[in-house]
Amino acid sequence: MSKIELADNISSMTGYGAKNISIEGFDIIIEIKSVNSRGRDIRLRLPSLYDRIEPQVRKIFEKMVFRGSLTISISVQNNLQFADLEFNEKLFANLLDIYNRAEKQVKNRNIKMAKSSLIELLSADKVIERREGVVDKETQERIDKEVLTAIEQATIELIKMRRNEGQKLANIIADRLIEIENLTQQADKYIANNGKVILEKLKSQISEITEFNSQLSEDRLHQEAIFLATKSDIREEIDRLYAHIKSAKELLKQGGVIGRKFDFLSQEFNREANTICSKANLIELNAIGLNLKIAIEQMREQVQNIE
C-alpha cells in the first residue's frame, strides 16, 4: 500500500511561545501556552496598565490561531531610575502621636528604654513609599506597539511548535489509517465465506423447523432465509469504511484546520466497526472487527489533538 500524502500545515493544539523585550526602562516577559479545546478559548493575564491593548491582542490570536485553549501572560519589571518617594504625612503624624503617648507611659512607670530615632519612625511600613517612574503618552504608545509586536513573534513561535507536533501526529494517524484500510480489505475477503456460513446455518435451522412443523411453506422459509442473510450482510459497512478511508486521506492531504471534521469521521469509522462485530458470523471476521475498533480508537485519540 502506498504511503499516505500529508499536508505540511497540520497542527497540534499543544504548544508554547515566549518573548522577552527591554524597552524604555521596562523588562517585559511574554508567555503563551496552548492546550486542547473543542473551540478557541483565549485567556489573557495582563498587568492592569496593559488592559488597554487587550482588543489588539485578541485580534492577533483570532488571525493566527483557530483552535485550542490559549493563555497569554505578560509580566512587567519597571527599571526606571527616576522613581519618586512619597511621604505619608498623616500616617507619620499618627505614628508620632502613638510614640509620644507610649513614651509618656514608659516615663510614668519609671521604665528605662532606648529612644526610637526619627529614622526608625520613617522606616515604618508605608510611611515612605517608592512611586514608580512614569512615562509620557507618546512613550507608552511606543511601548504598546513593541509589546504587540513581541506578542506576534511569540505567537509565531507557538505556531511553529504546534506545527512540528502536528506533523508527528499526522504520521501516527496515517499509520493507523493504513492499518484500518488493511483490516477493511481483510474483512471484505470474508464476505463470500460469511454468506456460505449463513447458508449452512439456515439449512440446519430449516431442517430443525420442518422436523417439528411440516406445515411451513417454502415461500415462508425463503423469506426467512432472505431476512437472515440481509441481517448478516456487511457489504454496506465495508463500502462505507472504504468511503471514510478515502475522506480521511483527503483531509490529511488538504491539511489546515481539520481536527473537528476528522473527529466526526472517526466516530463514523467506529460505528461501522461496531456493526461489523454485531453482524459477524465468523470468528475470524469478528476478530477483524475488534482489531478495527482498536485501530480506530487509537487514531481518534491522536485526531483529538489536531487543530
C-alpha positions in Angstrom: 0.0 0.0 0.0 1.4 3.4 -1.0 2.2 6.0 1.7 -0.5 8.5 2.5 0.2 12.0 1.3 0.3 14.5 4.2 0.0 18.3 4.1 2.7 20.3 5.8 0.3 22.6 7.6 -1.3 20.1 10.0 -1.0 21.5 13.6 -1.4 20.2 17.1 -3.3 22.3 19.6 -0.5 22.0 22.2 2.4 24.5 22.1 4.4 27.2 23.8 5.8 30.5 22.8 7.7 33.2 24.6 9.4 36.6 24.0 11.4 38.9 26.3 12.0 42.5 25.5 13.6 45.5 27.2 12.3 49.0 26.2 12.3 52.4 27.8 13.4 51.1 31.2 10.9 48.2 31.2 11.7 44.5 31.1 8.7 42.7 29.6 8.2 38.9 29.6 5.5 37.4 27.3 4.5 33.7 27.6 1.8 31.9 25.5 0.6 28.4 26.3 -1.8 26.4 24.2 -3.7 23.1 25.1 -6.5 21.1 23.6 -10.0 22.6 23.4 -13.2 22.0 21.4 -13.0 25.5 20.1 -10.9 28.6 20.5 -10.6 29.9 24.1 -8.4 33.0 24.7 -7.4 33.9 28.3 -5.4 37.0 28.9 -3.4 37.7 32.1 -2.3 41.3 31.6 -1.0 43.9 34.1 -3.7 46.4 34.8 -1.9 49.1 32.8 -1.9 46.9 29.8 -5.7 46.2 29.7 -5.9 48.8 27.0 -4.2 46.6 24.4 -6.4 43.6 25.1 -8.5 44.1 21.9 -5.4 44.1 19.7 -4.0 41.0 21.5 -7.2 39.1 20.8 -7.1 40.2 17.1 -3.6 38.7 16.8 -4.8 35.3 18.1 -8.0 35.3 16.1 -5.9 35.9 12.9 -3.2 33.3 13.6 -4.7 30.6 15.8 -8.1 28.9 15.0 -8.5 26.2 17.7 -7.2 25.5 21.2 -7.2 26.9 24.7 -4.7 29.8 24.8 -3.3 31.5 27.8 -1.1 34.6 27.5 0.6 36.2 30.4 2.6 39.4 30.5 4.9 40.5 33.4 6.5 43.9 33.5 9.5 45.0 35.5 9.9 48.8 35.9 13.6 49.7 36.0 13.2 53.4 35.7 15.7 55.3 37.8 13.7 58.5 38.3 11.1 57.0 40.7 9.9 59.4 43.3 9.5 58.9 47.1 6.1 59.7 48.6 5.8 60.8 52.3 2.6 59.8 54.0 2.3 62.7 56.4 -0.9 61.6 58.0 0.4 58.1 58.8 3.6 59.6 60.2 1.7 62.0 62.4 -0.4 59.1 63.8 2.8 57.0 64.5 4.4 60.0 66.1 1.4 60.6 68.3 1.4 56.9 69.3 5.1 57.1 70.0 4.8 60.2 72.3 1.9 58.6 74.2 3.9 55.4 74.6 7.0 57.3 75.7 4.8 59.1 78.4 3.6 55.7 79.7 7.2 54.5 79.9 8.3 57.6 81.9 5.3 57.3 84.3 6.2 53.8 85.1 9.9 54.6 85.5 10.9 52.1 82.8 14.2 52.6 81.0 14.0 52.0 77.3 16.2 53.1 74.4 14.7 56.0 72.5 13.5 55.3 68.9 15.1 57.5 66.4 13.3 59.5 63.6 14.8 57.2 61.0 13.1 54.2 62.7 9.7 56.0 62.5 10.3 56.9 58.9 11.1 53.3 58.2 7.7 52.1 59.3 5.6 50.4 56.7 4.0 52.8 54.1 5.4 56.0 55.8 7.7 56.4 52.8 6.8 54.7 49.6 8.6 54.4 46.2 6.4 55.6 43.4 7.4 54.0 40.1 8.6 56.3 37.4 6.0 57.0 34.7 6.3 57.7 31.0 4.5 60.1 28.8 1.7 59.2 26.4 4.0 59.0 23.3 6.5 56.7 25.0 3.7 54.5 26.3 2.3 54.2 22.8 5.7 53.2 21.5 6.0 50.6 24.3 2.5 49.2 23.5 3.5 48.8 19.8 6.6 46.9 20.8 4.7 44.7 23.1 2.2 43.8 20.4 5.0 43.0 18.0 6.6 40.8 20.6 3.3 39.0 21.2 3.0 38.3 17.5 6.5 36.9 17.5 5.8 34.7 20.5 2.6 33.5 18.7 4.7 32.6 15.6 7.0 30.5 17.9 3.9 28.9 19.4 2.5 28.1 15.9 5.9 26.6 14.8 5.9 24.3 17.8 2.2 23.3 17.2 3.1 22.6 13.5 6.0 20.4 14.4 3.9 18.4 16.9 1.1 18.3 14.3 3.3 16.6 11.7 4.2 13.9 14.2 0.6 13.3 15.0 -0.3 13.2 11.3 2.2 10.5 10.7 0.7 8.4 13.5 -2.8 9.0 12.2 -1.6 7.9 8.7 -0.2 4.7 10.1 -3.4 3.9 11.9 -5.4 4.7 8.7 -3.2 2.3 6.7 -3.9 -0.4 9.4 -7.7 0.3 9.2 -7.6 0.0 5.4 -5.7 -3.3 5.6 -8.3 -4.7 8.1 -11.2 -3.4 5.9 -9.7 -5.3 2.9 -9.4 -8.4 5.1 -13.0 -8.2 6.1 -14.0 -7.7 2.5 -12.5 -11.1 1.6 -14.6 -12.8 4.2 -17.9 -11.6 2.8 -18.3 -14.5 0.4 -17.4 -17.0 3.1 -19.8 -15.3 5.5 -22.6 -15.9 3.0 -21.7 -19.6 3.0 -21.8 -19.8 6.7 -25.2 -18.1 6.8 -26.5 -20.6 4.2 -25.3 -23.6 6.2 -26.9 -22.2 9.4 -30.1 -21.6 7.5 -30.1 -25.2 6.2 -29.6 -26.5 9.7 -32.3 -24.2 11.1 -34.8 -25.1 8.3 -34.2 -28.8 8.9 -35.0 -28.4 12.6 -38.1 -26.3 11.9 -39.5 -28.6 9.3 -38.9 -31.6 11.6 -41.4 -30.1 14.1 -43.6 -28.1 11.8 -44.1 -29.6 8.3 -46.8 -27.0 7.6 -44.3 -24.2 6.9 -44.4 -23.3 3.2 -41.3 -23.0 1.0 -42.1 -19.3 0.4 -42.1 -18.6 4.1 -38.8 -20.4 4.6 -37.4 -18.5 1.6 -38.4 -15.2 3.1 -36.8 -16.1 6.4 -33.6 -17.0 4.6 -33.5 -13.7 2.8 -34.2 -11.8 6.1 -31.3 -13.6 7.9 -28.9 -13.2 5.0 -29.7 -9.5 4.8 -29.4 -9.0 8.5 -25.8 -10.6 8.5 -24.6 -8.8 5.3 -21.7 -6.4 6.0 -21.3 -5.2 2.4 -22.8 -1.8 3.2 -20.5 -1.3 6.2 -17.4 -2.3 4.2 -18.3 0.1 1.4 -18.8 2.9 3.9 -15.5 2.2 5.5 -13.8 2.5 2.1 -15.6 5.8 1.7 -14.5 7.0 5.1 -10.9 6.0 4.4 -10.9 8.0 1.2 -12.3 11.0 3.1 -9.7 10.7 5.8 -6.9 10.6 3.2 -8.3 13.7 1.5 -8.3 15.5 4.9 -4.7 14.6 5.6 -3.7 15.8 2.1 -5.7 19.0 2.5 -4.3 19.9 5.9 -5.2 23.1 7.8 -7.9 23.2 10.4 -9.2 19.6 10.0 -9.5 18.4 13.7 -13.3 18.7 14.1 -14.0 17.1 10.7 -11.6 14.2 11.4 -13.0 13.6 14.8 -16.5 13.3 13.4 -15.2 11.0 10.7 -13.5 8.8 13.4 -16.9 8.4 15.1 -18.4 7.2 11.7 -15.5 4.7 11.4 -16.3 3.3 14.9 -20.0 3.0 14.0 -19.2 0.7 11.0 -16.7 -1.4 13.0 -19.4 -1.9 15.8 -21.9 -3.0 13.2 -19.5 -5.5 11.6 -18.8 -7.0 15.0 -22.5 -7.4 15.7 -23.2 -9.0 12.3 -20.2 -11.2 12.0 -21.0 -15.0 11.7 -17.3 -16.0 11.5 -14.9 -15.9 14.4 -12.2 -14.6 12.1 -14.5 -11.7 10.9 -15.4 -10.8 14.5 -11.6 -10.7 15.3 -11.1 -8.3 12.4 -13.9 -6.1 13.6 -12.4 -5.9 17.1 -9.0 -5.0 15.7 -10.7 -2.4 13.6 -12.2 -0.9 16.7 -8.8 -0.8 18.4 -7.1 0.9 15.4 -9.9 3.4 15.0 -9.8 4.3 18.7 -6.0 4.8 18.6 -6.5 7.0 15.5 -9.2 9.1 17.2 -7.0 9.7 20.3 -4.5 11.4 18.1 -7.1 13.2 16.0 -8.5 14.9 19.1 -5.1 16.7 19.5 -5.3 18.2 15.9 -6.3 21.8 15.4 
